[in-house]
Amino acid sequence: MKIENLRTEKKGNRPRVAASITWEDCDRPALDMYFETEEAFEEGLTCDPHAFLVGCVLPAMHHGEKRVRIDADICPELRENLNTAMHWIRHWYYGPDRELVTIEAGIRRGLSHERTTGRTGFFFSGGIDCLAALRANRLNYPKEHPGYIRDGLLIYGQNIESDSRPETFAKACAEFAELVAESGIVLVPVYSNIRLLDDSKEMFSINHGAILGAVAHAFSRRLTSVCVSASDSIPGLRFVRSPIVKPHGSHPLLDPCFGSSDMRIRHDGITMTRLDKTRLIAEWDTALRNIKVCGPNWPGRNCGQCEKCIRTMLELLAVGVLDRSKAFPAGAITEELVARVHIKKSAFGYTIDDDYLELIEPLKRVGRPDLAHAVGQVVRRAGQKKRGLATKLRELDRKYLAGTLAKTKKLVTS
């Protein structure tokens, strides 16, 4: 893969930084990758080669490219970090035979542009994770501290199933105005076609953290540190009896690997479960009014029917503030509604089982044993599906592989 012709340009009224991406070892279309923002933030948008390199390395590795060559100097710390990221991704998803990509670039000996001193941003979506991250930051960091969050990066079309209409995004930016003003952050809209390198769900699961890291580097003249809100938690591991945070494209071991000497990437909030985060924002009425979690409709109105909407409503109910939220359609959440939830098994290890399991006892305590029972049924049903798949694999192993998989597992775990 070659990353060439790095440039700064305008698309209508929007400032844009772009680069030409060409695949060398696979039959995929070339792409003029770009990052854009609104005119008010033009000075902070940076034609930083790190943005393009971070966004390209994992897709290149996934599709068997032998190298990523970029016509620019890069930070040696970033090069080492990306090598670590590739090792993690290979270990989690591919196996030891997958070749790592060779990075061909010059060595950056210092900053290539003027930049601000000690300014922190975070990725803003209106979801529970990001609202809790902002609330925790305001409680724990004085305004004078460089870690005090000043900017919220809002990425257009950031979810796989987002409502990608421009008018929906513009409306969301306007709706967030109250929250933005109260919390004292600057909302920075970001537009990018980075997902077009490979817009499959599989690649998004692997490359999610790298996409966020790439966007952070595209604002390296404005920011020195960017926080990525954790979607998993260490305390939540007890509910699923797991010793590790399962592999995912955004992970505490992975996200910092997309940083460099002049751009720190922090994986933030890993010590709080999703219910802990909901409790943290429970007394913040402005946040409760502006929650946006609906996958199909994001960043539009919550539908109140999808899995994530139902899960969030259950969490708000469990901490006693669902009636104050106003972010979801009116009407009681019912046992029948919860019973329709199906927890999809991720092909990449990440799970939301812990989010549901930690709800059972709190729902009982607020007088909703019916919902606690329904949640338990949802989790049990998901577990039965997983066990059914495991049984089928064991049968295939015995029938066609003479127990090779079982023997290998025993050897590895012994």
BELLIN-V664836 format. One record per residue. N is the residue number from 1. RES is the residue in one letter. SS is DSSP state (h for helix, s for strand, l for the rest). PHI is phi as a letter, one per 20 degrees, with the letter a starting at -180 (NA if undefined). D_FIRST is the distance of its C-alpha to the first C-alpha in whole Angstrom. Layout:
n res ss phi d_first
N RES SS PHI D_FIRST
N RES SS PHI D_FIRST
This chain:
n res ss phi d_first
1 M l NA 0
2 K s d 4
3 I s d 7
4 E s c 10
5 N s l 13
6 L s f 14
7 R s b 18
8 T s d 21
9 E s b 23
10 K s c 25
11 K s c 25
12 G l m 29
13 N l e 31
14 R s e 28
15 P s f 26
16 R s b 22
17 V s d 19
18 A s b 16
19 A s b 12
20 S s e 10
21 I s d 7
22 T s c 5
23 W l e 4
24 E l d 5
25 D l d 7
26 C l b 9
27 D l e 11
28 R l c 10
29 P l f 11
30 A l f 10
31 L s b 11
32 D s e 13
33 M s f 13
34 Y s b 16
35 F s c 19
36 E s c 23
37 T s b 26
38 E l e 30
39 E h g 31
40 A h f 33
41 F h d 30
42 E h g 29
43 E h f 30
44 G h e 28
45 L l f 24
46 T l c 22
47 C l e 19
48 D l e 18
49 P h g 14
50 H h g 15
51 A h g 15
52 F h f 12
53 L h f 10
54 V h f 13
55 G h f 12
56 C h d 8
57 V h f 9
58 L h f 11
59 P h g 10
60 A h f 7
61 M h f 10
62 H h g 12
63 H l e 10
64 G l n 10
65 E l f 6
66 K l e 8
67 R s b 6
68 V s c 5
69 R s d 6
70 I s c 9
71 D s e 12
72 A s a 14
73 D s e 16
74 I s c 16
75 C s f 19
76 P h f 20
77 E h f 21
78 L h f 18
79 R h g 16
80 E h f 19
81 N h f 19
82 L h f 16
83 N h f 16
84 T h f 19
85 A h g 18
86 M h f 16
87 H h f 19
88 W h f 21
89 I h f 19
90 R h f 19
91 H h f 22
92 W h f 23
93 Y h d 21
94 Y h d 20
95 G l o 22
96 P l f 22
97 D l e 20
98 R l f 17
99 E l f 14
100 L l e 13
101 V l e 9
102 T s e 10
103 I s e 10
104 E s d 10
105 A s a 12
106 G s f 16
107 I s d 19
108 R s e 20
109 R l e 24
110 G l a 26
111 L l f 25
112 S l e 24
113 H l b 26
114 E l f 29
115 R l b 29
116 T l f 32
117 T l d 34
118 G l m 34
119 R l c 33
120 T s d 32
121 G s c 30
122 F s b 30
123 F s e 28
124 F l d 31
125 S l c 32
126 G l n 35
127 G l e 35
128 I h g 37
129 D h g 35
130 C h f 34
131 L h f 38
132 A h f 39
133 A h f 36
134 L h f 38
135 R h f 41
136 A h f 41
137 N h f 39
138 R h f 42
139 L h f 45
140 N h d 43
141 Y l d 42
142 P l f 44
143 K l f 43
144 E l f 43
145 H l f 40
146 P l f 37
147 G l e 36
148 Y l f 38
149 I s f 35
150 R s d 36
151 D s c 33
152 G s d 32
153 L s e 28
154 L s d 29
155 I s e 25
156 Y l f 26
157 G l m 25
158 Q l f 24
159 N l e 26
160 I l g 25
161 E l d 28
162 S l g 29
163 D l f 31
164 S l e 29
165 R l f 31
166 P h g 31
167 E h f 35
168 T h f 35
169 F h f 32
170 A h f 35
171 K h f 38
172 A h f 36
173 C h g 36
174 A h f 39
175 E h f 41
176 F l f 39
177 A h g 41
178 E h f 44
179 L h f 42
180 V h f 40
181 A h f 43
182 E h f 45
183 S h e 42
184 G l m 41
185 I l e 38
186 V s d 36
187 L s e 34
188 V s d 30
189 P s f 29
190 V s c 25
191 Y s c 23
192 S s b 19
193 N l d 17
194 I h g 15
195 R h f 16
196 L h f 15
197 L h g 11
198 D l a 14
199 D l e 17
200 S l f 19
201 K h f 22
202 E h g 20
203 M h f 17
204 F h f 19
205 S h f 21
206 I h e 18
207 N h d 17
208 H h g 20
209 G h f 20
210 A h f 17
211 I h f 17
212 L h f 21
213 G h f 19
214 A h f 17
215 V h f 20
216 A h g 22
217 H h f 20
218 A l f 20
219 F l c 24
220 S l f 24
221 R l e 26
222 R l d 29
223 L l c 28
224 T l d 28
225 S s b 28
226 V s c 27
227 C s e 29
228 V s d 27
229 S s f 30
230 A l f 31
231 S l d 31
232 D l c 33
233 S l b 36
234 I l f 37
235 P l g 41
236 G l f 39
237 L h f 39
238 R h f 42
239 F h f 43
240 V h d 40
241 R l l 41
242 S l d 38
243 P l e 37
244 I l c 34
245 V l f 32
246 K l f 30
247 P l g 26
248 H l a 24
249 G l f 21
250 S l d 24
251 H l b 26
252 P l f 28
253 L l e 26
254 L l d 22
255 D h g 23
256 P h f 24
257 C h f 21
258 F h e 19
259 G l e 21
260 S s c 21
261 S l f 25
262 D l d 25
263 M s b 24
264 R s e 26
265 I s d 25
266 R s d 28
267 H s e 29
268 D s d 32
269 G l n 35
270 I l f 34
271 T l e 38
272 M l d 39
273 T l f 40
274 R h f 39
275 L h f 43
276 D h g 43
277 K h f 41
278 T h f 43
279 R h f 46
280 L h f 45
281 I l e 44
282 A l f 48
283 E l e 50
284 W l d 47
285 D h f 48
286 T h f 46
287 A h f 43
288 L h g 45
289 R h f 45
290 N l d 42
291 I l f 40
292 K l c 37
293 V l c 36
294 C l f 36
295 G l g 32
296 P l f 33
297 N l d 35
298 W l g 33
299 P l e 33
300 G l e 37
301 R l f 40
302 N l f 40
303 C l f 41
304 G l m 43
305 Q l c 42
306 C l f 39
307 E h g 38
308 K h f 37
309 C h f 40
310 I h f 42
311 R h f 41
312 T h f 41
313 M h f 45
314 L h f 46
315 E h f 45
316 L h f 47
317 L h f 50
318 A h f 50
319 V l d 50
320 G l n 52
321 V l c 51
322 L h g 49
323 D h f 52
324 R h e 51
325 S h f 48
326 K l m 48
327 A l e 44
328 F l c 45
329 P l g 47
330 A l f 51
331 G l p 53
332 A l f 53
333 I l e 50
334 T l d 52
335 E h f 52
336 E h f 51
337 L h f 48
338 V h f 47
339 A h f 47
340 R l f 45
341 V l f 42
342 H l c 40
343 I l e 37
344 K l f 34
345 K l f 33
346 S l f 29
347 A l f 27
348 F l d 25
349 G l n 29
350 Y l f 29
351 T l c 33
352 I l d 35
353 D h g 38
354 D h f 39
355 D h f 40
356 Y h f 42
357 L h f 44
358 E l f 45
359 L h e 46
360 I h g 49
361 E h f 52
362 P h g 51
363 L h f 52
364 K h f 55
365 R h f 56
366 V l e 56
367 G l n 58
368 R l c 55
369 P h f 56
370 D h f 55
371 L h f 52
372 A h f 51
373 H h f 52
374 A h f 50
375 V h f 47
376 G h g 48
377 Q h f 48
378 V h f 44
379 V h f 43
380 R h f 45
381 R h f 44
382 A h f 40
383 G h f 41
384 Q h f 43
385 K h f 40
386 K h f 38
387 R h f 41
388 G h f 41
389 L h f 38
390 A h f 38
391 T h f 41
392 K h f 40
393 L h f 37
394 R h f 40
395 E h f 42
396 L h f 39
397 D h f 38
398 R h f 42
399 K h f 42
400 Y h d 39
401 L l d 38
402 A l l 41
403 G l m 41
404 T h f 37
405 L h f 36
406 A h f 39
407 K h f 39
408 T h f 36
409 K h f 36
410 K h f 40
411 L h f 38
412 V h f 35
413 T h e 38
414 S l e 41
